[in-house]
């Protein structure tokens, strides 16, 4: 990401929706309602996608959950990825 700032409310809601769509579940309790980890920042992936840290709201378990975003999903969320080359318009 070009700048490290907190997720907006819109980005937070979209990450929650994507986690549900991808059937992301908590490894501790099996809940399918993970939420973005407070203070966590998405990490850029070499392919232009991103990895967003999530946590389980149901059990507050210690396990970290990572939501992997495609380059298209990362771009739709407004995350600037390292995978975007200078040839992009």
SULURJO-V979774 format. One record per residue. N is the residue number from 1. RES is the residue in one small letter. SS is DSSP state (H for helix, E for strand, - for the rest). PHI is phi in whole degrees, -180 to 180 (999 if undefined). D_CENTER is the distance of its C-alpha to the mean C-alpha in Angstrom with 2 decimals. Layout:
N;RES;SS;PHI;D_CENTER / N;RES;SS;PHI;D_CENTER
This chain:
1;x;-;999;12.06 / 2;x;-;-68;15.52 / 3;x;-;-131;15.44 / 4;x;-;-96;13.78 / 5;x;-;-135;13.69 / 6;x;-;-66;12.25 / 7;x;-;-69;9.85 / 8;x;-;-76;12.35 / 9;x;H;-60;13.19 / 10;x;H;-64;12.54 / 11;x;H;-63;8.93 / 12;x;H;-59;8.63 / 13;x;H;-63;10.67 / 14;x;H;-66;9.03 / 15;x;H;-64;5.68 / 16;x;H;-60;8.53 / 17;x;H;-64;10.49 / 18;x;H;-62;8.41 / 19;x;H;-62;8.17 / 20;x;H;-67;11.89 / 21;x;H;-61;12.69 / 22;x;-;-90;11.56 / 23;x;-;56;13.51 / 24;x;-;-70;11.15 / 25;x;-;-126;13.71 / 26;x;-;-75;14.60 / 27;x;-;-71;16.83 / 28;x;-;-84;19.13 / 29;x;-;-120;20.05 / 30;x;-;86;18.62 / 31;x;-;-62;17.13 / 32;x;-;-107;14.87 / 33;x;-;-124;13.49 / 34;x;E;-69;10.57 / 35;x;E;-126;9.23 / 36;x;E;-57;6.89 / 37;x;-;-70;9.07 / 38;x;-;-62;11.70 / 39;x;-;82;12.18 / 40;x;-;-78;9.17 / 41;x;-;-116;8.13 / 42;x;-;-58;5.64 / 43;x;E;-105;8.30 / 44;x;E;-72;10.12 / 45;x;-;-110;11.46 / 46;x;-;-58;15.15 / 47;x;-;-83;14.94 / 48;x;-;99;13.16 / 49;x;-;-84;9.73 / 50;x;E;-148;6.70 / 51;x;E;-125;5.15 / 52;x;E;-102;2.61 / 53;x;E;-73;5.76 / 54;x;E;-125;6.95 / 55;x;E;-138;10.69 / 56;x;E;-90;13.43 / 57;x;-;-78;15.21 / 58;x;-;-72;18.21 / 59;x;-;-115;19.37 / 60;x;-;54;17.70 / 61;x;-;-64;18.02 / 62;x;-;-81;17.67 / 63;x;-;-69;15.46 / 64;x;-;-94;11.95 / 65;x;E;-118;9.55 / 66;x;E;-113;6.90 / 67;x;E;-97;4.83 / 68;x;E;-91;6.28 / 69;x;E;-106;6.41 / 70;x;-;-71;10.07 / 71;x;H;-56;11.68 / 72;x;H;-67;12.66 / 73;x;H;-66;9.40 / 74;x;H;-62;8.21 / 75;x;H;-66;11.75 / 76;x;H;-62;11.87 / 77;x;-;-82;9.23 / 78;x;-;84;11.48 / 79;x;-;-93;9.65 / 80;x;-;-89;12.61 / 81;x;-;-102;12.39 / 82;x;-;-66;15.16 / 83;x;-;-72;15.98 / 84;x;-;-77;17.59 / 85;x;-;-88;21.22 / 86;x;-;-67;24.00 / 87;x;-;-76;25.47 / 88;x;-;-68;22.99 / 89;x;-;-68;24.99
